[in-house]
Amino acid sequence: MPNLIDLTGQTFGRLIVISRSATKRGGRVSWNCSCSCGNTHIVTGKHLRNGSIVSCGCFKDENTSKRFKTHGQTGSTEYNSWAGLVSRCYNPAEPKYPNYGGRGIVVCPEWRHSFETFLADMGYKPSPKHSIDRINNNGDYTPENCRWATNTIQANNRRSNVLLTHNGRTMNVIQWATFLGIKPITLYMRLSRGWSTHKTLTTCVRGK
């Protein structure tokens, strides 16, 4: 009998081999696999190596869905927004994946598998300047946590924004700059020099 080839850790399509399975399929050695969609699946080594099985079944379902898709929105800005957020959360080859799927951000099942549901929940963009935004930047893509927002609103919502509290009011640097009529870079420079929040927000700008 030929030596068993250990497939543990190898990737075949959307499947990553986790361990050898105690269950045999058709008398053949089988493997416990994790699919990129989150499901688990037992597949024989033969089917993994010859490429006849590349997912838990979700790949076939998605292709079937595409063939019978009737929403007529493929290529629209709303459709591109939906496809982009799914890719950011589940495609390791996507450049933005580390900041989304790589840190645990997921898409709710209703949206992940249905653009129609996403569009019904979100509606159409109010303007070309709007894009999808998560209200809680550490939260998932869900109807409760998403909105169409402009770049200005999204900039105020970035994880990198520094929150400053003064006289009972808490805002990020950009919001304070707008409130005080000072350029954001001025406040950032003051903070980088070790200034206190009070000094940063109350020191007058030269000439003002």
C-alpha positions in Angstrom: 0.0 0.0 0.0 1.5 3.4 -1.0 2.5 5.8 1.8 -0.3 8.1 2.8 0.3 11.7 1.7 -0.5 14.1 4.5 -2.6 16.9 3.2 -3.0 18.7 6.5 -2.6 22.5 6.1 -2.9 22.4 2.3 -5.4 24.5 0.5 -7.5 23.3 -2.4 -9.8 26.0 -3.9 -11.8 27.3 -1.0 -10.9 24.4 1.3 -8.2 24.2 3.9 -7.4 20.7 5.2 -7.6 20.6 9.0 -7.0 16.9 9.8 -7.5 13.3 8.6 -11.1 12.2 9.0 -12.0 8.9 10.7 -14.8 8.6 8.1 -13.9 7.0 4.8 -15.8 7.9 1.6 -16.1 5.0 -0.8 -13.3 3.2 1.1 -11.0 6.1 0.4 -9.0 8.2 3.0 -10.9 11.4 3.7 -10.0 14.7 5.2 -11.7 17.2 7.5 -11.7 20.6 5.6 -12.7 24.1 6.5 -14.3 26.1 3.8 -13.7 29.9 3.4 -17.4 30.4 3.9 -17.1 29.1 7.4 -18.6 25.6 6.9 -16.8 22.3 7.4 -16.7 19.4 4.9 -15.3 15.9 4.6 -13.6 15.3 1.2 -11.5 12.4 -0.1 -7.9 13.0 -0.9 -8.6 12.0 -4.5 -11.2 14.7 -5.0 -9.1 17.3 -3.4 -6.0 16.6 -5.6 -7.9 16.3 -8.9 -9.8 19.5 -8.2 -13.3 18.0 -8.6 -14.3 19.4 -5.2 -13.1 22.9 -4.3 -15.6 24.0 -1.6 -18.3 22.8 0.7 -20.8 23.4 -2.0 -21.1 27.1 -1.7 -19.1 27.7 -4.9 -21.6 25.7 -6.9 -24.5 27.5 -5.2 -23.0 30.9 -6.0 -22.5 30.1 -9.6 -26.0 28.8 -9.9 -27.3 32.0 -8.2 -25.3 34.1 -10.7 -26.8 32.2 -13.7 -30.3 32.9 -12.4 -29.7 36.4 -11.0 -32.6 38.7 -11.8 -31.9 41.9 -9.9 -30.4 43.6 -12.9 -28.0 45.6 -10.7 -24.7 43.9 -11.6 -22.2 46.7 -12.2 -24.2 49.4 -10.4 -22.4 51.4 -7.7 -24.6 49.7 -5.0 -23.7 46.3 -6.3 -20.0 47.2 -6.4 -20.2 48.4 -2.8 -21.8 45.1 -1.8 -19.2 43.0 -3.7 -16.4 45.1 -2.2 -17.4 44.6 1.4 -17.8 40.9 0.9 -14.4 40.6 -0.7 -12.8 42.7 2.1 -14.1 40.3 4.7 -13.6 36.9 3.0 -10.9 37.2 0.3 -7.4 37.0 1.8 -6.0 38.2 -1.6 -7.9 41.5 -1.3 -5.4 44.2 -0.3 -7.8 45.6 2.4 -8.5 42.2 3.9 -6.1 42.6 6.9 -8.1 45.6 8.1 -11.4 43.8 7.7 -11.6 40.0 7.6 -8.1 39.8 9.0 -9.3 41.5 12.2 -12.5 39.6 12.5 -15.0 41.8 10.7 -17.7 39.7 9.0 -20.8 40.3 6.9 -24.2 39.2 8.3 -25.4 36.0 6.5 -28.4 37.7 5.0 -26.2 40.2 3.1 -23.3 37.9 2.4 -25.4 35.6 0.3 -27.9 38.1 -1.2 -27.3 41.4 -2.9 -31.1 41.8 -3.1 -31.4 41.7 0.7 -28.5 44.2 1.0 -30.2 46.6 -1.4 -33.6 46.2 0.3 -32.0 47.0 3.7 -29.7 49.9 2.6 -31.6 51.4 -0.3 -29.9 53.3 -3.1 -27.1 55.7 -2.5 -28.3 59.3 -1.8 -25.6 60.6 -4.1 -22.5 59.5 -6.0 -20.4 60.9 -3.1 -21.9 58.3 -0.6 -20.4 54.9 0.1 -20.9 52.2 2.7 -19.9 53.0 6.2 -19.9 51.1 9.5 -21.1 53.3 12.4 -19.1 51.2 14.8 -15.8 50.7 13.1 -15.1 47.6 15.1 -18.5 46.1 14.3 -19.7 43.9 11.5 -21.5 44.7 8.3 -25.1 44.5 9.4 -28.2 46.6 8.7 -28.0 48.1 12.2 -24.4 49.1 11.9 -24.2 50.4 8.3 -25.2 53.6 6.5 -24.5 55.4 3.3 -22.1 58.2 4.3 -19.9 60.8 2.6 -16.1 60.8 2.9 -16.3 63.6 5.6 -18.5 61.5 7.8 -16.4 58.4 7.3 -13.2 60.4 8.1 -14.7 61.3 11.4 -15.4 57.6 12.1 -11.9 56.2 11.4 -10.3 54.0 14.0 -7.2 56.2 13.9 -9.1 59.4 15.0 -8.0 60.6 18.4 -10.8 61.5 20.8 -10.3 64.6 23.0 -12.5 65.6 26.0 -12.7 69.2 27.1 -15.2 71.0 29.3 -17.5 67.9 29.1 -17.5 67.7 25.3 -15.9 64.7 23.5 -15.0 64.9 19.8 -12.3 63.7 17.5 -9.5 65.9 16.2 -11.3 66.8 13.0 -14.5 67.7 14.8 -12.6 69.9 17.3 -10.8 71.6 14.4 -14.1 72.4 12.7 -15.6 73.6 16.0 -12.6 75.9 16.8 -11.9 77.0 13.3 -8.4 75.6 13.4 -6.7 73.3 10.9 -6.6 69.6 12.0 -2.9 69.5 11.3 -2.3 72.2 13.9 -4.0 70.1 16.6 -2.2 66.9 15.5 1.1 68.7 15.7 0.4 70.0 19.2 -0.5 66.6 20.4 2.6 65.0 18.8 4.7 67.5 20.8 3.1 66.2 24.0 0.7 69.1 24.7 -2.1 68.5 27.1 -5.7 68.4 25.8 -6.4 71.7 27.5 -3.4 73.4 26.0 -4.0 71.9 22.5 -7.6 73.2 22.3 -7.3 76.5 24.0 -4.0 78.0 22.7 -4.7 80.6 20.1 -3.3 80.3 16.6 -0.8 83.0 15.7 -2.6 86.0 14.2 -6.0 84.9 15.6 
